[in-house]
Amino acid sequence: MGGTGGLAAARAGEGTRGRRALGGAPLVAALAERAAASPLRLCVPGHGGGGYAPSALRRALERYGVWALDWTEVPGLDDLAWPHGPIRDAEARLAEAFGADGAAILVGGSTAGILAAVLALARGGRVALGATQHRSVYAALALAGARPVFLPEVADPETGYSLGLTEAAAAIVERERPALVVVAHPTYQGVAATPPALWEAARRTGAAVLADAAHGAHFGADPRLPPPALAAGADVAVLGLHKSLGALTQTAALVWRKGMPEERLRAMLRLIQSSSPSYLLLASADSASAAWAADGARRWARAVDHALEAAAWLGDEAWTPAVARDPTKLLWLRPAAGAGDLLAVLRAAGVEAEYADGRAVLFCLGPHVGRRGVERLRRAVRAVRSALPAARSARPVPAASPPAPPDMDMLAALAAPGERVPLAAAVGRVAGDFLVPYPPGIPRVLPGRRLSAEDVAAVAADLGLGREVQGVTPDATIKVLRPERGAGP
């Protein structure tokens, strides 16, 4: 443990020197420092530092450089808000590549697609969803004035991770008749196990189904991967092209089937997306979909082979639940006193994991990894086992409960006057913001929720594990609403 602290101090010193060398640009210096370390990137973005970069964009960058390709809406380059030229053609090819009837390129990440879809399909209505959704889904509900109808999920008894919705979810959809059903396809841990009865219930009741497939753009490339979201039964899906298909960060796609209101979806996208999109991002989406159509099956078959090889030598420390799941999301069951300590040892061994939460470490083994990468990961695992002696037999840290419904409108709570108080003093107060461990981005607390002792304890446990929690300042204060005159605490 002391070694990791010394390493952090040494790197902090290097970072200070690097910032001075780069003219006081701290973010540039931090990026340069990370690039110089050249870790094995087992995290998003899925290009892995260029090892799985789409070839068309790579060739253009090698020939012309970044600055020459960075344009705005000049004649001949089309307009993302009203595509009619090369952007329209790129979106048509993207739809074909992913088996969709329509598609739109997103330069605001998967979040932009989720916001636009919920606004287009469920404004002011009810939305059925499992509670363990990404914060972008809850942000969309807040903006759309939509009311959540929570669907029950199956929890893995060993880890507490969601194994998908229960069979009872279909009956709730039949009874509540929401305008929209949102499913994770897959969850952050790679589970893609929506019960078939749920898709059928949505069709019978006329509810559209939105799949958050931010981590599943590569599905369908190999029979050992789950089916793509639209093939599984979704009407609309958000695909994170940067997460698994090699596009630049912040690049995604919204795809849909016939019958979806395309004009309304595009109108909402015009509200959400930038009016000055990066043409580098647009080009990376175009190039990634072309590469996916050309050799996605071959590249991802090898990625699955390597992931299964790594799972085999992890043995019973690999999470292998008996549900449909993406095997390239390798979860190493490694409870530890501090997730930050565990990640620090991995970084010292040259590996950047996606995240750790006290129950497991998540590695994303995409096509960029290869056999050498798998062996490099194996050496890093040995280093962790040596530096942090096994706690595998210890009881895993229990998963905190999914966020409870808020007690007031979320958007109103976000906009209301508030004050910052220590986390420990917030019990009984109304949260004025999301409290979200990131990653994976599933809220512990929603804005407008009157905080219980359990809510506060769950957030404190995340902080105790060394995890970042959005909404909590470095001095451990959070925003709560000011009490109304004559009201409670």
C-alpha positions, 0 to 999 in steps of 0.5 A: 500500500505504501508503494502505491502512495509513493508512486502517486507522489512521484507521478504528481511531481512529474505532472507538475514538471510536465505542466510547466513544460507545456506552458501551463496547460494542465489538461494537455499536460495530463493527457501527455503524461498518460500517453507517455505511460502507454498503459494497456487500455482495458477501458473505454474508448474502445479504440484502445489508443488507436489499436482499433481505430477505423482505417479510413479516418486513420489514413486521412489523419496520417495524410492531413493531420487533425487541424486540416480536417477540423471544419464547420458547415462550409459548402460541400460538408453538409449540416448535421441539423439538416443532413442532405449530403455526405452526412445523410449518406453516412447515416444511411450507410450506418443504418444499413450496417446496424440493421436499422431503418433509420439512423442519426449520428450523435456527437454528444455521446449516447446521452444525446440520443437518450435525451432526444428519444425520451423527449420524442417518445414520452414527454409528460408520460410514464416511462417504465425502466429498471432502476439501475439505469445510467444517469442520462436516462434519469436526466431525460426523465427530468427534462421530459417531465416524465414519470418513472414506473420502476420494473423489478430486477434480478440481483446476482446473489454473489455480487449484487449486480443486476441480471436484468429484469424479472419476468414480473416486469411484463405484467407491470407494463401490461397494467401501467401501459407506459408510453415508453419502456427503457432497457439496458442492452447491456448493463454496465457489466455486460448483461443483456437478458431482457425477458422475451415477455417484456418485448411482447408486452410492450408491443401489445400495449403500444409502448415503444422500447428504447434500448440503451445499447451504449456498450453494445454497438458490437453485438451480433458480430459473433454468435457468442455475443448477445443479439443487437438491440433492434434484433432483440426487440427494441424499436429505438437504440442508442449505440456508443460507437466510441465505447466498442467500435473504435470511433472517437470519444463522444461519438454515438448513433441513434438507430430506429425501426420503421414506425418510429417518428423520425421527424420528431426524433430529429427535431429533438436532436436539433434541440440537444446537439451542438449547432457546431459539431466536430467534423472529426467526430462525424467522420469517425462515426462514418469510418467506424460503421464502414470498418464494422461492416467490412471486418467487424465479425473477424475482429470481434471473434478474435476479441471474444477468443482472447476474453474467454482465454483470460476468463479461463485463467482467472478461474473462479475469480471471473464473473460468469453468471448464467445469463446472456452476457458480453464475454468481452466485459471481463469482471474479475471478482476481487474484493478489496479494502479500497478500489483506489488502491487496487486500481493504483496497483494495476496502473503501476503494472501498466494496465488501465481498467474500466473501474473497480467498486470493491466487488470486482474490477471491470476490463474491456477486452476489445479487438485492440487487445490481442494476445500480447495484451492478454499476457500483459493483463495476466502479469498485472493480475499477478502483481495485484495478487502479490501487492494486495493479498487475496480477499477473494474469500471475504464477503463482497461489498454489498451493492447499494439499493437502486435509487428510490423514486424522488419525492419531488420533480427532479428538474425543479429540485435541480433548479431550486435554491440550495445550500451545501452541507456535509454528507453526514448531516444530510439525512432528512434533507432533500437532495438538490443534485444527482449523487452518482458513482462514476463509473458506472454512472448509475445514480445512488440518489436522484435530485428531489429525493429526501435523503435517508440514512441508507442513502447517505451510508451508500454514498459514504461507502462509495467514497470510502472505497476511493470511488469518485461520486459526482455531486460530492465535493472534495470536502464531502459536501452535497447540495440540499434544498433550503427548507421552506419556512415552517417545514421540516429540517 
